[in-house]
Amino acid sequence: MCQEWDGIKGDIVVLGKALSGGMYPVSAVLANDDIMLTIGRGEHGSTYGGNPLAARVAMAALQVLVEEKLADRAEHLGKLFREQLQKTPSDRVKAVRGRGMLNALVIKEQDSISAWDVCLKLRDNGLLTKPTQGDTIRLAPPLVLTDEQCLEAADIIKKTIMSFDA
């Protein structure tokens, strides 16, 4: 989990969205007994709580994460991705940052070209991205990405940004 990057352990960790691998709506709350046993019946609620199918889907998805070493894969791919993006020969890129496969590209607005404009051109070039915080492009590819797909995405991003400089 992301908290492990910094060597910390949260009192309560909430898991959602990707917990089922996108197959079924499910969420979870993780905590030790000291925390969980202070919550009594009726003192909490959950949209997806108590669903046996959702619980089974989540267990199967977690098993895949462990067996296929997707956390290690995310670390490897994230480093590869950021290394490639940092080679972009354009001063439009203010920063490349991230951990694992959750990455961001900070765009310096020039000639009225914003992060939003870069995202639109990336879309036109076959890569969907999400602008956030005005100057930042969120890059969150799937954990099952291959090295080749990772390099292809980085290449599309580099070429797209450089096309604004041409």
Secondary structure, DSSP 8 states (H G I E B T S, - for coil): -GGGGGT---SEEEE-GGGGTTSS---EEEE-HHHHTT--TTS---SSTT-HHHHHHHHHHHHHHHHTTHHHHHHHHHHHHHHHHTT---TTEEEEEEETTEEEEEE--BTTB-HHHHHHHHHHTT---EEETTTEEEE---TT--HHHHHHHHHHHHHHHHHHH-
